[in-house]
Amino acid sequence: MTFLLWLILLVLCWPLALLAIILYPIVWLILLPFRILGIAVHGVLALIKAVIMLPVRILKGPGSLKS
């Protein structure tokens, strides 16, 4: 779908399409540290949630894994 949109942009305004195809890898590299940071923050929040929910899972007993 993205490729088709780019082809339409190429037909309508080819300088803008060429600029987009050149700038896309640069923008991807700039945003990569933020993606890595987001993955790390998600992992830390999941760990905190698991630690907080551990007493509840222990009190429910062994049959609580289904939910």
N, C-alpha and C positions, 0 to 999 in steps of 0.2 A: 504494500500500500504506500509506504514511504517513497519507494522508487517511482511509482506511478505519479505521485504528487511532484516529485522532482522533475520528471519528464514533462509534466504540464508546465511547471515553472520554466524549464529550459525552452519550451516552445514560446511561452509568453514573454519572458524576459531573460535572455540567455546570459547577460553579464551578472545578474543577481544569482542565477543558478550556479554559475562557475564560482562566484564568491562564496556561496553556501557550501559547495563541495570542497573548497580549499580551507574554509574556516572550521568545518565540522571536526576534523581531528584535533585541531588546536583547542577548541572549546571542550572536547571530550577529555583531553589531557589536563586542562585546568580544573574541571569538575571531578576528576578521579579522586583526589584526596578527600573531598567532601563525601563521596560515596563510601570510601573506606571508613571514615569517621562515623558515618551513619550505621554501618554494619557493626562497628565496635560498640556504639551507644546502644544499639538494639540488643546485642549480646549481654551487656552489663545490666540492662533493664530486665531482661529475661532471667538472669541469674538472681537479681534482687527479688523478683516475683517468686521464683522457685524457693528461695530461702524463707520468704514470708509465708508462703502457702504450705511449707513442709509440715508444720504442726497440724494443720487441718487434714492433710493427706494421711498423716499417721493416725489421727483420731478416727478417721472414717474406716480404717481397716483394710484388709487385703482385697476386698471386692470393689474398691473404688477406682480401679484402673479403667473400667469400661467407659466412664464419662469423661 
